[in-house]
Amino acid sequence: MKSTRNGLVPIIITILSLSACGPVTIVVPTGAPPITVQASTTSSSLPDLVVSNVYLEMRGVPGGSGNCVPNYAPYEIRAMLQNQGQAPAYNIRVVELSASTDLQIGELGTGQSMELYFPATSASGTYSVSVDSLNTIPEANENNNTFSYVAPTPTPPVLCTPVDATTVATTAPDYSNTPLPQTDAMIIWQSAGTYCQTASFWADHMTYGSCPPDLPPAQWPLSTLAYAQLPEYAKAYTSRYPIWMKAYAPFIAQTPAGTVTFNGSGYVIATEAEQRMMAEWAIYMFSEIPESSTSGGGMPISAHFSSDNTCFDVAVYRDGRYRVESCFSGFTYPAPNGYLDANELLYFYRWADTLDSYQTVSAVDTLSFVNIFRTDGLVAPTIADKLSIETLVLNLEGRAKGQNPTSGRGLPAAVFVAQRALAQQLGIPLDQIQIKGTENVDYPDSCLGAPKPNEVCTQLAISGLRVQLVGQGFLYEFHTDAAGYDIRQFGDSQPALQGAGG
């Protein structure tokens, strides 16, 4: 793993404000593997947007060598955009100057990256990709926003060997994995499990029904429903897909919530969590049909927080929607409705798929907190798991206020989540846990270099922290993500050196 030792580095967590009437921006961070770039030397708590790894490729061909194509297509320029700073960036403008191609990206979180696509139309073969060329986003480094690239004369990829079209006699055909016939629909969903259901979505209507495996897709019994026939609150669902259509590139994905075919016109590569989000959205849409027996999946997270000055409820739904409501009479949040971003979705679905249901009730002085987590997982949640979910709840409440809250005391939020986890683990007051130091780390996998027993780790670069804490005379090391949604103790505690605190 790669680390950059910065001592105690102040970080401001910037939260995106959403309109109470629904989404007003495209939230499109991705989980694409980050690129290797020169680390910023500034210690300011700001984003740092960098373009690099620009290359030429034929449209429809994945990056890298060894890919064949059924036929030739135009070439395109691909560029990697990364936020290597210490805070998210919002409303990002990216321009390819030779063709004046202008892209607008809603959000890019800390350490996240995405691949962008531009037409390869420059007569000179020279391309310049610039992010935030008007300097509207304050950054840690304002001098690394443009990347110029001279495209070489391309060598066309190899044509794939034609498939033998000779008819082969078979027994009863299996249509279970056959693409759905509504190929012009924006989103096509097919359920997982033995009883097959399907739905396809257009701008103003949907088709839905069963997909019996013994029938060809053309004979599936499908019905049509106009969105105008759905309840008023269903507009919260239908308002989302025009945003997705403009933001995300096409894909076909198998998710735990079913198979999704997405025919978008955007440039952003959806993460696995964002693909899952669309499948869960389709399930909610299907569940709104009057005769449907499908359940929308409910709300895995519902929480209540109250004190002398604050009282609110938070609900988070399986399709990534959330709602924050005040329980004070006469007060309404400026942005009570919103959607989890790609990073939040990653951990939200991990919790939903693995953790067992639980309910926590805590009270300290005048503060009380009730958190209910409902899911189908089997793993008993740890103290750190519960605190991570609580952290998400509090972050969403801050976002509903339209504020840009800091974690407090000049350190990333994850440090204090780890501190609270250790205090509860040892059963001692929080002020008896001392923070010895923190270190920025790029972990090589989803386990943050600290796998749990029988845990499968995905090779996925994650920017996070190494946190050293001292309690009861022992030194503890924790590995965390940047936001505090994944807190893991690394190794066994060691006796703390004299003077280290405890």
C-alpha positions in Angstrom: 0.0 0.0 0.0 1.1 3.6 -0.6 1.1 6.1 2.2 1.9 9.7 2.7 2.8 10.7 6.2 1.3 14.1 7.0 1.0 14.0 10.8 -2.3 15.5 11.9 -3.9 16.8 8.7 -7.0 18.9 8.8 -9.7 17.9 6.4 -13.1 19.6 5.7 -15.8 17.3 4.6 -18.0 19.1 2.1 -21.6 18.0 1.8 -23.7 18.6 -1.4 -26.9 20.5 -0.9 -30.0 19.1 -2.7 -33.2 20.8 -3.4 -36.3 19.9 -1.5 -38.0 19.3 -4.8 -35.7 16.6 -5.8 -32.2 16.3 -7.3 -30.8 19.4 -8.9 -27.4 18.1 -9.9 -25.9 14.9 -11.2 -24.1 12.9 -8.6 -21.7 10.8 -10.6 -18.6 9.6 -8.7 -17.3 6.3 -9.8 -15.3 3.5 -8.3 -12.9 3.1 -11.3 -9.3 2.2 -10.2 -7.4 5.3 -9.5 -4.5 6.3 -11.7 -0.9 7.0 -10.7 -0.4 10.7 -10.4 2.0 13.0 -8.7 0.9 13.6 -5.1 -0.1 17.1 -4.1 2.3 18.8 -1.7 -0.3 21.2 -0.2 -1.8 20.5 3.2 -4.9 22.5 2.6 -8.3 20.8 3.0 -9.4 21.3 -0.6 -10.1 19.1 -3.7 -7.3 18.7 -6.2 -8.5 17.8 -9.7 -6.0 16.2 -12.1 -6.4 14.9 -15.7 -3.9 12.2 -16.8 -3.6 8.9 -18.6 -5.1 10.3 -21.8 -5.1 7.8 -24.7 -6.6 7.0 -28.0 -8.9 4.0 -28.5 -11.6 2.8 -30.9 -15.1 3.3 -29.7 -16.6 0.3 -28.0 -13.2 -1.3 -27.3 -12.1 -1.7 -23.7 -8.8 -0.1 -22.8 -5.7 -2.3 -23.1 -4.4 -4.7 -25.7 -5.7 -8.0 -27.0 -9.3 -6.8 -27.7 -10.9 -7.8 -31.0 -13.9 -6.0 -32.6 -16.7 -7.3 -34.8 -16.4 -4.3 -37.0 -14.5 -1.0 -37.1 -15.9 2.2 -35.4 -14.6 5.8 -35.0 -11.8 6.5 -32.6 -12.2 8.5 -29.4 -10.0 10.1 -26.8 -10.2 8.8 -23.3 -9.0 10.7 -20.2 -8.9 9.8 -16.5 -10.1 12.5 -14.1 -9.1 12.1 -10.4 -9.6 14.1 -7.3 -6.4 13.6 -5.3 -7.3 16.3 -2.8 -8.7 16.2 0.7 -12.3 17.2 0.0 -15.0 16.4 -2.6 -15.4 18.6 -5.7 -18.8 19.6 -7.1 -20.1 21.0 -10.4 -16.9 20.2 -12.3 -16.5 21.4 -15.9 -14.2 19.4 -18.1 -13.3 20.6 -21.7 -11.4 19.0 -24.5 -10.1 22.1 -26.2 -9.5 20.9 -29.8 -13.2 20.1 -30.4 -14.6 22.3 -27.6 -16.3 19.3 -26.1 -17.7 20.4 -22.7 -18.7 17.9 -20.0 -20.3 18.7 -16.6 -19.7 16.3 -13.7 -21.8 16.6 -10.6 -19.4 15.3 -8.0 -16.1 13.6 -7.5 -15.3 12.5 -4.0 -11.9 12.3 -2.3 -9.6 9.8 -4.0 -12.2 8.9 -6.6 -11.7 8.8 -10.3 -13.6 8.5 -13.6 -12.9 7.8 -17.2 -14.2 10.4 -19.7 -14.7 10.1 -23.5 -14.2 12.7 -26.2 -14.5 12.6 -30.0 -11.2 12.1 -31.7 -11.6 14.8 -34.3 -8.5 17.0 -34.1 -6.9 17.4 -37.5 -3.5 17.9 -35.9 -3.8 14.9 -33.6 -3.2 17.1 -30.5 -5.7 17.1 -27.7 -5.8 19.1 -24.5 -8.1 18.1 -21.7 -8.7 20.8 -19.0 -10.7 20.6 -15.8 -12.1 23.7 -14.1 -10.4 25.9 -16.7 -12.3 29.0 -15.3 -10.9 28.3 -11.8 -14.4 28.3 -10.2 -13.4 25.5 -7.8 -10.9 26.3 -5.1 -8.2 23.6 -5.2 -5.1 22.6 -3.3 -3.1 22.9 -6.6 -4.3 25.2 -9.4 -1.4 24.4 -11.7 -2.2 20.8 -12.7 -5.6 21.1 -14.4 -4.6 20.6 -18.0 -3.1 17.6 -19.8 -2.0 17.7 -23.5 -1.7 14.6 -25.6 -0.5 14.0 -29.1 -2.3 11.0 -30.5 -0.2 8.5 -32.6 -1.3 7.1 -35.9 -3.5 4.2 -34.5 -3.2 0.6 -35.4 -6.7 -0.8 -35.8 -7.6 -3.7 -33.5 -7.9 -7.2 -34.9 -11.3 -8.2 -36.3 -12.9 -11.0 -34.3 -13.2 -14.4 -36.0 -16.7 -14.7 -37.4 -18.9 -17.1 -35.5 -20.1 -20.2 -37.4 -23.8 -19.5 -38.1 -24.6 -23.2 -38.8 -27.8 -24.1 -37.0 -27.3 -26.6 -34.2 -30.2 -28.7 -33.1 -30.9 -28.4 -29.3 -33.5 -29.4 -26.8 -35.9 -27.0 -25.2 -34.4 -23.5 -25.5 -33.3 -21.6 -22.4 -34.4 -18.0 -22.5 -33.4 -17.2 -18.9 -30.4 -15.1 -20.0 -31.8 -13.8 -23.3 -31.7 -10.0 -23.6 -35.1 -8.4 -23.3 -36.8 -7.4 -26.5 -37.4 -3.7 -25.6 -33.9 -2.6 -26.7 -34.9 1.0 -27.1 -35.9 1.3 -23.4 -33.7 3.4 -21.2 -33.6 0.9 -18.3 -34.4 -2.8 -18.6 -34.6 -4.9 -15.4 -35.0 -8.6 -14.9 -35.4 -10.1 -11.4 -33.0 -12.6 -9.8 -34.4 -15.8 -8.4 -36.6 -18.6 -9.7 -39.8 -16.5 -10.4 -38.8 -14.2 -13.2 -40.2 -10.7 -13.4 -39.2 -7.9 -15.8 -39.8 -4.2 -16.4 -38.6 -1.7 -19.0 -38.7 2.0 -18.6 -39.1 4.9 -21.1 -39.5 8.6 -20.6 -43.2 8.5 -19.9 -44.2 4.9 -19.4 -43.1 1.4 -18.5 -43.8 -2.2 -19.5 -43.8 -4.9 -16.9 -44.8 -8.5 -16.3 -43.4 -12.0 -15.9 -40.7 -13.6 -18.0 -41.4 -17.4 -18.0 -38.2 -19.3 -19.0 -40.2 -21.6 -21.2 -41.3 -18.8 -23.5 -39.3 -16.6 -25.9 -39.1 -12.9 -24.9 -41.5 -11.9 -27.7 -44.3 -14.0 -26.0 -43.8 -12.7 -22.4 -47.1 -11.4 -21.0 -46.3 -7.7 -20.5 -48.5 -4.8 -19.6 -48.0 -1.1 -20.2 -48.4 1.7 -17.6 -48.0 5.4 -18.0 -46.2 7.2 -15.2 -49.1 9.6 -14.9 -51.1 6.7 -13.5 -48.7 6.3 -10.6 -49.3 8.0 -7.2 -47.9 11.6 -6.9 -45.0 10.5 -4.7 -43.8 8.2 -7.4 -42.4 11.3 -9.1 -39.5 10.9 -6.7 -38.7 7.8 -8.7 -39.4 9.0 -12.2 -37.4 12.2 -11.8 -34.2 10.3 -11.5 -33.8 8.5 -14.8 -33.4 11.7 -17.0 -30.4 12.6 -14.8 -29.0 9.1 -15.2 -29.6 9.1 -18.9 -27.4 12.2 -19.4 -24.7 11.1 -16.9 -23.9 7.4 -17.3 -22.5 5.4 -20.2 -24.4 2.3 -21.3 -23.9 -1.0 -19.4 -25.3 -4.4 -18.7 -24.8 -5.7 -15.2 -25.9 -8.5 -13.0 -26.5 -7.3 -9.4 -27.9 -8.9 -6.2 -31.1 -7.0 -7.1 -31.4 -8.4 -10.7 -29.9 -7.8 -14.1 -29.9 -4.2 -15.4 -29.5 -3.1 -19.0 -28.9 0.7 -19.2 -28.9 2.6 -22.5 -27.6 5.9 -21.3 -26.0 8.6 -23.4 -23.4 9.9 -20.8 -19.7 9.4 -20.3 -19.5 8.3 -16.7 -18.8 4.6 -16.0 -21.3 3.5 -13.3 -19.8 1.8 -10.3 -21.1 -1.6 -9.2 -23.0 0.2 -6.4 -24.6 2.6 -8.8 -25.6 -0.3 -11.1 -27.2 -1.9 -8.0 -28.9 1.4 -7.2 -30.7 1.3 -10.6 -31.8 -2.3 -10.1 -33.2 -1.4 -6.7 -34.9 1.6 -8.3 -36.6 -0.7 -10.8 -37.9 -2.8 -8.0 -39.4 0.2 -6.3 -41.0 1.2 -9.6 -42.4 -2.3 -10.1 -43.7 -2.3 -6.6 -45.8 0.8 -7.3 -47.9 -1.0 -9.9 -51.4 -1.5 -8.3 -51.5 -5.3 -9.0 -47.9 -5.9 -8.1 -46.9 -8.3 -5.3 -43.3 -7.1 -5.4 -42.0 -5.3 -2.3 -39.9 -2.2 -2.7 -37.5 -3.5 -0.1 -38.3 -1.0 2.7 -35.8 1.2 4.5 -32.7 -0.6 5.9 -31.8 2.4 8.0 -34.2 4.5 10.1 -32.9 6.6 12.9 -34.1 9.1 15.5 -31.9 11.7 17.2 -33.0 14.2 19.8 -31.4 16.7 22.1 -32.4 20.1 23.6 -31.7 21.9 20.3 -32.1 19.2 17.7 -34.7 16.5 16.9 -34.8 14.7 13.6 -35.6 11.4 11.9 -33.7 9.8 9.0 -34.8 7.1 6.6 -32.6 5.5 4.0 -34.1 3.3 1.3 -32.7 0.5 -0.8 -32.5 2.5 -4.0 -30.3 5.1 -2.3 -32.9 7.7 -1.5 -33.0 9.3 1.9 -35.3 11.6 3.7 -34.6 13.8 6.8 -37.5 15.2 8.8 -37.4 17.5 11.8 -39.6 16.6 14.8 -39.7 20.2 15.9 -43.0 21.9 15.0 -42.7 24.5 12.2 -39.2 23.6 11.1 -38.4 22.1 7.7 -35.0 21.2 6.4 -33.9 23.2 3.3 -33.0 19.9 1.5 -34.8 17.1 3.2 -34.7 14.7 0.3 -31.6 13.4 -1.5 -29.6 10.4 -2.7 -26.5 8.6 -1.5 -23.4 9.3 -3.5 -21.3 6.5 -5.1 -19.1 6.1 -2.0 -22.0 6.0 0.4 -23.8 3.5 -1.8 -20.7 1.2 -1.7 -20.9 0.9 2.1 -24.6 1.0 2.3 -25.0 -2.1 0.2 -22.2 -3.8 1.9 -24.0 -3.3 5.2 -27.3 -4.3 3.8 -25.9 -7.5 2.3 -23.9 -8.7 5.2 -25.0 -7.3 8.6 -27.8 -8.8 10.7 -30.6 -6.5 11.8 -30.2 -4.6 15.0 -31.5 -1.7 17.1 -29.4 0.6 19.3 -30.6 3.0 21.8 -28.1 5.4 23.4 -28.4 8.4 25.7 -25.7 10.8 27.0 -26.8 13.7 29.1 -29.5 15.4 27.0 -28.7 13.5 23.8 -30.6 10.4 22.7 -30.1 8.3 19.6 -32.1 5.4 18.3 -30.9 3.6 15.2 -32.8 0.7 13.6 -31.1 -1.4 10.9 -33.3 -3.9 9.0 -31.8 -6.3 6.5 -31.3 -9.9 5.5 -27.6 -10.3 6.4 -26.3 -12.8 8.9 -23.2 -11.2 10.3 -23.5 -9.7 13.8 -22.6 -6.0 13.5 -19.5 -4.8 15.5 -19.3 -1.7 17.5 -17.4 -0.1 14.6 -20.2 -1.1 12.2 -22.9 0.5 14.2 -20.9 3.7 14.7 -20.2 3.8 10.9 -23.9 3.6 10.1 -24.5 6.3 12.8 -21.9 8.5 11.0 -23.8 8.2 7.7 -27.0 9.2 9.5 -25.4 12.3 11.0 -23.8 13.2 7.6 -27.1 13.1 5.9 -28.7 15.3 8.5 -25.9 17.8 7.9 -26.5 17.6 4.2 -30.2 18.3 4.7 -29.3 21.5 6.5 -27.4 22.6 3.4 -24.3 23.0 5.5 -20.6 22.2 4.9 -19.8 20.6 8.3 -16.3 19.8 9.5 -15.6 16.8 11.6 -14.5 19.1 14.4 -11.1 19.6 16.1 -9.3 19.7 12.8 -9.2 16.0 12.0 -11.0 13.7 9.6 -14.3 12.3 10.8 -12.9 8.7 10.6 -10.4 9.4 13.3 -13.1 10.2 15.8 -15.2 7.2 14.8 -12.2 5.0 15.5 -11.7 6.8 18.8 -15.3 6.2 19.8 -15.1 2.5 18.7 -12.1 1.8 20.9 -13.6 3.6 23.9 -16.7 1.5 23.6 -14.6 -1.7 23.0 -12.6 -1.0 26.2 -15.6 0.3 28.1 -13.9 3.5 29.2 -14.8 7.2 28.7 -14.0 8.7 25.3 -11.5 11.3 26.9 -9.3 8.4 28.0 -8.6 7.5 24.4 -5.8 9.6 23.1 -5.1 10.2 19.4 -1.4 9.6 18.8 -1.3 10.2 15.1 -2.8 9.7 11.7 -1.4 8.9 8.3 -3.0 9.1 4.8 -2.9 5.7 3.1 -4.0 4.3 -0.3 -5.2 0.8 0.6 -5.0 -1.9 -2.1 -8.3 -3.6 -1.4 -11.8 -3.3 0.0 -10.6 -4.8 3.3 -8.2 -1.9 3.9 -5.3 -4.3 4.4 -7.1 -5.7 7.5 -9.4 -8.5 6.4 -11.8 -10.0 8.8 -12.1 -13.8 9.2 -13.5 -15.5 6.0 -13.9 -12.1 4.3 -13.3 -11.9 0.6 -11.3 -8.8 -0.3 -11.9 -7.0 -3.7 -8.9 -5.5 -5.4 -10.1 -1.9 -5.2 -7.9 1.1 -4.3 -9.4 3.0 -1.4 -8.0 6.3 0.0 -8.1 6.2 3.8 -6.2 6.6 7.1 -4.0 4.7 9.4 -5.0 5.9 12.9 -3.0 5.2 16.1 -4.8 5.4 19.4 -3.6 4.9 23.0 -5.9 3.6 25.7 -5.1 2.0 29.1 -1.4 2.0 28.3 -1.7 0.2 25.0 -1.2 1.3 21.4 -3.9 0.4 18.9 -3.8 0.8 15.1 -7.0 1.2 13.1 -7.4 1.3 9.3 -10.3 3.4 8.0 -11.7 4.8 4.9 -11.8 8.6 4.6 -15.4 9.1 5.7 -15.5 6.8 8.7 -17.8 4.2 7.1 -15.3 1.3 7.5 -13.3 1.1 10.7 -11.0 -1.9 11.3 -8.5 -2.7 14.0 -5.2 -3.8 12.6 -3.3 -6.4 14.5 -3.0 -6.7 18.3 -2.5 -3.9 20.7 1.1 -3.2 21.8 2.3 -1.6 25.0 2.5 2.1 24.5 5.9 3.8 24.9 6.3 5.9 28.0 5.0 9.4 27.3 2.6 8.2 24.5 -0.4 8.8 26.7 -3.1 6.5 28.0 
